[in-house]
């Protein structure tokens, strides 16, 4: 078995990826496939990005993954009604045969990613099969669970990674062979990424893939809240049931390495001047009158020597580094590995948010988590808040902490490219 920390005799079941009948847009019923796709729900910048996607096409998937109504119950019911209507109208149709889907993304500049989309058996962290690396926010899990209950569907796949490292030759061959055939769909989204999808339906081919993946362990790269939602909903339904499985994209990063980026923070109601004043004598602060790319380069240089952050929102950038060691000793929990204690996200949450700025990390009225760097800065400048930009952590640090069972602060990393939402869905009542 290729599952860390378990002997052959005691190893748990590995990855169990099963085929399913995908739910996909009928290209003859929508303006274009690109116009009905969306980034994952938590990447959509709100409200501007949401409004842009809603205007792109009346059938854009954002109407299912981020329904808009006055109350949470109204939102989930609206999504369920919308999904039922699209199915009745033939906007979404079900593939005739169950399959594992080969998914490819490329950006035309050398980046190429291929992986398998399927229904993965939901497991608990103690099984050591699917490793989380970040904490989750209960209110977000509750929101996603309500949406999945109402729609009885997995509306977008999680992004999971595994390392084949020569142990999955048949899987690699089948993925590459499928990519040489005419695709089920092909489209290019407005971010310049090309997306293609194929289906592997032959039972013998599916069985070869399943046999190899049964010896693998996966890391959640993107979708911790949705994986926690899968676990919540599985517990609500007697097994066996369709809720025992959840929609995922599995990528072999030994063949197709992912990019790792940071997720930034937008602090509502905290002007940059006030944020900086609270750091006096606790951190070194340097004022930078440079464009964003140069400021990020300065952040990268500073992060190579220790904890560093870039604050913005007042038309300039402020490089914050060299924290007071006594401050860290007082505020960072000492019962975790050194690699966790020295993470920028750890220092941000344990020291800055909790003890210096007194901002609850799970209060959406006080803090937002945004993937897009420029959008974070623009919203801070527009709203009078503070943008806190982080430098990304290395993938090997993430994976090693996950193997130790140590979770990072929530929203610590952004792996990519992420799968586009809207290319293939999984209905749980089929």
Secondary structure, 3 states (H helix, E strand, C coil): CCCCCCCCCCCCCCCCEECECCEEECCCCCCCHHHHCECCCCCCCCCHHHHHHHHHCCCCCHHHHCCCCCCHHHHHHHHHHHHHHHHHHCCEEECCCCEEEEEEEECCCCCEEEEEEEEEECCCHHHCCEECCECCCHHHHHHHHHHHHHHCEECCCEEEEECCCCCCHHHHHHHHHHHCCCCCEEEECCCCCEEEEEEECCHHHHHHHHHHHCCCCEEEEECHHHHHHHHHHHHHCCCCCHHHEEEEEEEECCCCCCEEECCEEEECCCCHHHHHHCCCCCCEEEEECCCHHHHHHHHHHHHCCCCEEEEECCCCEEEEECCCHHHHHHHCCCCCCHHHHCCHHHHHHHHHHHHHCCCCCCCCCCEEEECCHHHHHHHHHHHCCEEEECCCCCHHHHHHHHHCCCCECCCCCEEECCCCECCCEEECCC
